[in-house]
Amino acid sequence: MNKPLLTIGISLALSVPLIAQAGPKENFDDVYSKAQSVHQDAGTFQWTVTADRLKAAESAADSGDYEKAESMAREGLKLAEESVAQRERQQQEGAWRKVAIGN
């Protein structure tokens, strides 16, 4: 067998998984981007705690602590998803009318 060709083939095979894996910064960027998008989707039902969590995540990322930043961004994403779910429940149930009218 041709040794140079075999060496190149093995090198490529071993490098593909490394290329496919994202680093901590990329993981944070993905989660943070999704969290911001979902938070914006909540519209007037945005929770202030979500915005605070995303600001803290951004601050942690700015200081280079991407593990902490990603964790906070995941928490922000969860909170944002819950605020969207609240908006959807209230729109479907008409609960906002009961709250606004005071019934």
DRENRODO-257445 format. One record per residue: residue number from 1; x, y, z of N, C-alpha, C in turn. Coordinates in steps of 0.05 Angstrom, whole numbers, plus 5000, padded with zeros to 4 digits. Each point is the difference from the previous one (the first is absolute). Example, Ala and Ser with C-alpha at 12.3 -4.5 7.8 and 13.67 -1.06 7.14 Angstrom:
<atoms>
+-----+------+------+------+------+------+------+------+------+------+
: seq :   nX :   nY :   nZ :  caX :  caY :  caZ :   cX :   cY :   cZ :
+-----+------+------+------+------+------+------+------+------+------+
:   1 : 5264 : 4886 : 5156 : 4982 : 5024 : 5000 : 5018 : 5024 : 5000 :
:   2 : 4993 : 5021 : 4986 : 5016 : 5024 : 5001 : 4985 : 5022 : 5014 :
+-----+------+------+------+------+------+------+------+------+------+
</atoms>
This chain:
<atoms>
+-----+------+------+------+------+------+------+------+------+------+
: seq :   nX :   nY :   nZ :  caX :  caY :  caZ :   cX :   cY :   cZ :
+-----+------+------+------+------+------+------+------+------+------+
:   1 : 5017 : 4977 : 5000 : 4983 : 5023 : 5000 : 5018 : 5025 : 5000 :
:   2 : 4990 : 5021 : 4989 : 5015 : 5025 : 4997 : 5000 : 5015 : 5027 :
:   3 : 5023 : 5002 : 5014 : 5002 : 5012 : 5027 : 4992 : 5029 : 5000 :
:   4 : 5008 : 5017 : 4982 : 4992 : 5028 : 5001 : 4969 : 5003 : 4997 :
:   5 : 4988 : 4984 : 4983 : 4971 : 5001 : 4997 : 4986 : 4991 : 5025 :
:   6 : 5010 : 4979 : 5012 : 4989 : 4990 : 5025 : 5003 : 5020 : 5023 :
:   7 : 5022 : 5013 : 5001 : 5005 : 5021 : 5020 : 4981 : 5023 : 4997 :
:   8 : 4996 : 5009 : 4975 : 4981 : 5022 : 4995 : 4972 : 4992 : 5007 :
:   9 : 4992 : 4975 : 4993 : 4974 : 4990 : 5005 : 4994 : 4999 : 5030 :
:  10 : 5019 : 4990 : 5016 : 4997 : 4998 : 5029 : 4999 : 5028 : 5012 :
:  11 : 5016 : 5018 : 4990 : 5000 : 5028 : 5010 : 4973 : 5013 : 4996 :
:  12 : 4989 : 4997 : 4976 : 4974 : 5011 : 4994 : 4978 : 4988 : 5017 :
:  13 : 5001 : 4974 : 5003 : 4980 : 4986 : 5016 : 5000 : 5009 : 5029 :
:  14 : 5024 : 5005 : 5010 : 5002 : 5008 : 5028 : 4993 : 5030 : 5004 :
:  15 : 5003 : 5016 : 4980 : 4996 : 5029 : 5003 : 4970 : 5007 : 4996 :
:  16 : 4985 : 4984 : 4986 : 4972 : 5006 : 4995 : 4984 : 5004 : 5026 :
:  17 : 5003 : 4982 : 5020 : 4985 : 5004 : 5025 : 5009 : 5025 : 5014 :
:  18 : 5025 : 5008 : 4998 : 5009 : 5024 : 5013 : 4988 : 5025 : 4988 :
:  19 : 4997 : 4999 : 4974 : 4988 : 5023 : 4986 : 4970 : 5002 : 5007 :
:  20 : 4987 : 4977 : 5002 : 4971 : 5000 : 5005 : 4993 : 5009 : 5029 :
:  21 : 5019 : 4998 : 5019 : 4994 : 5008 : 5027 : 5004 : 5030 : 5003 :
:  22 : 4980 : 5012 : 5012 : 5002 : 5029 : 5005 : 5014 : 5004 : 5026 :
:  23 : 5013 : 5023 : 5002 : 5014 : 5007 : 5025 : 4981 : 5014 : 5019 :
:  24 : 5009 : 5006 : 5023 : 4983 : 5013 : 5021 : 4988 : 5027 : 4990 :
:  25 : 5016 : 5015 : 4986 : 4990 : 5026 : 4990 : 4977 : 4996 : 4980 :
:  26 : 5004 : 4980 : 4982 : 4979 : 4995 : 4980 : 4975 : 4989 : 5013 :
:  27 : 5004 : 4982 : 5020 : 4976 : 4990 : 5015 : 4985 : 5023 : 5013 :
:  28 : 5015 : 5018 : 5013 : 4987 : 5023 : 5012 : 4985 : 5017 : 4980 :
:  29 : 5014 : 5006 : 4978 : 4988 : 5016 : 4979 : 4974 : 4988 : 4990 :
:  30 : 4999 : 4974 : 4995 : 4976 : 4987 : 4990 : 4977 : 5002 : 5021 :
:  31 : 5006 : 4993 : 5025 : 4979 : 5001 : 5020 : 4991 : 5028 : 5005 :
:  32 : 5018 : 5019 : 5002 : 4994 : 5028 : 5005 : 4982 : 5011 : 4977 :
:  33 : 5008 : 4994 : 4976 : 4985 : 5010 : 4977 : 4971 : 4989 : 5000 :
:  34 : 4997 : 4975 : 5006 : 4973 : 4988 : 5002 : 4984 : 5012 : 5022 :
:  35 : 5013 : 5004 : 5023 : 4987 : 5012 : 5024 : 4990 : 5028 : 4994 :
:  36 : 5016 : 5016 : 4987 : 4992 : 5027 : 4992 : 4976 : 4999 : 4981 :
:  37 : 5001 : 4982 : 4981 : 4979 : 4998 : 4980 : 4973 : 4993 : 5014 :
:  38 : 5001 : 4980 : 5017 : 4976 : 4991 : 5014 : 4990 : 5022 : 5019 :
:  39 : 5019 : 5014 : 5013 : 4992 : 5022 : 5018 : 4986 : 5022 : 4984 :
:  40 : 5010 : 5006 : 4977 : 4986 : 5020 : 4983 : 4973 : 4991 : 4991 :
:  41 : 4997 : 4974 : 4995 : 4975 : 4988 : 4992 : 4979 : 5002 : 5021 :
:  42 : 5008 : 5003 : 5025 : 4981 : 5003 : 5022 : 4985 : 5026 : 4999 :
:  43 : 5010 : 5019 : 4985 : 4987 : 5026 : 4997 : 4995 : 5014 : 5026 :
:  44 : 4976 : 5008 : 5006 : 4994 : 5015 : 5024 : 4999 : 4982 : 5025 :
:  45 : 5004 : 4974 : 4996 : 5001 : 4981 : 5022 : 5029 : 4994 : 5009 :
:  46 : 5019 : 5016 : 4991 : 5028 : 4995 : 5007 : 5003 : 5003 : 5031 :
:  47 : 5014 : 4981 : 5011 : 5005 : 5001 : 5029 : 5026 : 5016 : 5005 :
:  48 : 5000 : 5018 : 5019 : 5024 : 5016 : 5006 : 5023 : 4982 : 5009 :
:  49 : 4993 : 4979 : 5014 : 5021 : 4982 : 5010 : 5015 : 4987 : 4977 :
:  50 : 4986 : 4996 : 4977 : 5013 : 4989 : 4976 : 5021 : 5019 : 4989 :
:  51 : 4992 : 5025 : 4998 : 5018 : 5020 : 4990 : 5025 : 5003 : 5018 :
:  52 : 4995 : 4999 : 5027 : 5022 : 5001 : 5019 : 5019 : 4977 : 4996 :
:  53 : 4989 : 4976 : 4997 : 5016 : 4976 : 4997 : 5017 : 5001 : 4974 :
:  54 : 4988 : 5010 : 4978 : 5015 : 5003 : 4975 : 5022 : 5020 : 5002 :
:  55 : 4995 : 5022 : 5015 : 5021 : 5020 : 5004 : 5023 : 4988 : 5016 :
:  56 : 4993 : 4984 : 5020 : 5021 : 4988 : 5016 : 5016 : 4979 : 4984 :
:  57 : 4986 : 4986 : 4982 : 5013 : 4981 : 4982 : 5020 : 5014 : 4982 :
:  58 : 4991 : 5023 : 4989 : 5017 : 5015 : 4982 : 5024 : 5011 : 5015 :
:  59 : 4996 : 5009 : 5025 : 5022 : 5010 : 5016 : 5021 : 4977 : 5006 :
:  60 : 4990 : 4976 : 5006 : 5018 : 4978 : 5005 : 5015 : 4993 : 4975 :
:  61 : 4987 : 5001 : 4977 : 5014 : 4994 : 4975 : 5021 : 5022 : 4994 :
:  62 : 4994 : 5025 : 5006 : 5019 : 5021 : 4995 : 5025 : 4997 : 5017 :
:  63 : 4997 : 4987 : 5024 : 5023 : 4996 : 5017 : 5014 : 4973 : 4994 :
:  64 : 4989 : 4986 : 4980 : 5013 : 4975 : 4990 : 4991 : 4975 : 5014 :
:  65 : 4981 : 5001 : 5018 : 4990 : 4976 : 5014 : 4977 : 4989 : 4984 :
:  66 : 5006 : 4985 : 4979 : 4979 : 4991 : 4982 : 4983 : 4978 : 5012 :
:  67 : 5011 : 4984 : 5018 : 4983 : 4980 : 5013 : 4978 : 5012 : 5017 :
:  68 : 5008 : 5020 : 5016 : 4980 : 5014 : 5016 : 4980 : 5015 : 4982 :
:  69 : 5011 : 5013 : 4979 : 4983 : 5015 : 4981 : 4980 : 4981 : 4987 :
:  70 : 5009 : 4977 : 4991 : 4981 : 4981 : 4987 : 4979 : 4991 : 5020 :
:  71 : 5008 : 4994 : 5025 : 4980 : 4992 : 5020 : 4979 : 5021 : 5005 :
:  72 : 5009 : 5025 : 5002 : 4981 : 5022 : 5004 : 4982 : 5004 : 4975 :
:  73 : 5012 : 4997 : 4977 : 4984 : 5003 : 4975 : 4979 : 4978 : 4998 :
:  74 : 5007 : 4975 : 5009 : 4981 : 4978 : 5000 : 4977 : 5006 : 5020 :
:  75 : 5006 : 5012 : 5023 : 4980 : 5008 : 5019 : 4982 : 5022 : 4987 :
:  76 : 5013 : 5019 : 4987 : 4985 : 5021 : 4986 : 4982 : 4989 : 4979 :
:  77 : 5010 : 4980 : 4985 : 4983 : 4987 : 4979 : 4976 : 4986 : 5013 :
:  78 : 5004 : 4987 : 5022 : 4978 : 4986 : 5013 : 4979 : 5020 : 5009 :
:  79 : 5009 : 5022 : 5012 : 4982 : 5021 : 5009 : 4985 : 5013 : 4977 :
:  80 : 5014 : 5004 : 4978 : 4988 : 5012 : 4976 : 4978 : 4981 : 4989 :
:  81 : 5006 : 4974 : 5000 : 4981 : 4980 : 4990 : 4975 : 5000 : 5018 :
:  82 : 5004 : 5003 : 5026 : 4978 : 5000 : 5019 : 4983 : 5025 : 4996 :
:  83 : 5012 : 5023 : 4994 : 4985 : 5024 : 4995 : 4984 : 4998 : 4975 :
:  84 : 5011 : 4988 : 4979 : 4985 : 4995 : 4975 : 4976 : 4982 : 5006 :
:  85 : 5005 : 4979 : 5015 : 4978 : 4981 : 5007 : 4979 : 5015 : 5016 :
:  86 : 5007 : 5018 : 5018 : 4980 : 5015 : 5015 : 4984 : 5018 : 4981 :
:  87 : 5013 : 5013 : 4981 : 4986 : 5016 : 4981 : 4980 : 4984 : 4984 :
:  88 : 5009 : 4976 : 4991 : 4982 : 4983 : 4984 : 4976 : 4991 : 5017 :
:  89 : 5005 : 4992 : 5025 : 4978 : 4991 : 5017 : 4980 : 5022 : 5005 :
:  90 : 5010 : 5024 : 5005 : 4982 : 5022 : 5006 : 4985 : 5009 : 4975 :
:  91 : 5012 : 4998 : 4977 : 4986 : 5007 : 4976 : 4978 : 4979 : 4994 :
:  92 : 5006 : 4975 : 5004 : 4981 : 4979 : 4994 : 4977 : 5000 : 5020 :
:  93 : 5006 : 5004 : 5025 : 4980 : 4998 : 5021 : 4985 : 5027 : 5004 :
:  94 : 5010 : 5021 : 4988 : 4988 : 5026 : 5005 : 5004 : 5010 : 5028 :
:  95 : 5019 : 4988 : 5013 : 5006 : 5008 : 5028 : 5007 : 5029 : 5003 :
:  96 : 5013 : 5011 : 4980 : 5008 : 5028 : 5002 : 4976 : 5018 : 5003 :
:  97 : 4977 : 4992 : 4989 : 4976 : 5017 : 5003 : 4991 : 4999 : 5029 :
:  98 : 5001 : 4977 : 5012 : 4992 : 4997 : 5028 : 5018 : 5017 : 5018 :
:  99 : 5026 : 5000 : 4994 : 5018 : 5015 : 5016 : 4996 : 5030 : 4996 :
: 100 : 4997 : 5008 : 4974 : 4997 : 5028 : 4994 : 4974 : 5012 : 5010 :
: 101 : 4978 : 4984 : 4998 : 4974 : 5010 : 5009 : 4996 : 4996 : 5030 :
: 102 : 5014 : 4981 : 5011 : 4999 : 4996 : 5029 : 4978 : 4980 : 5008 :
: 103 : 4993 : 4982 : 4982 : 4979 : 4980 : 5007 : 5012 : 4977 : 5016 :
+-----+------+------+------+------+------+------+------+------+------+
</atoms>
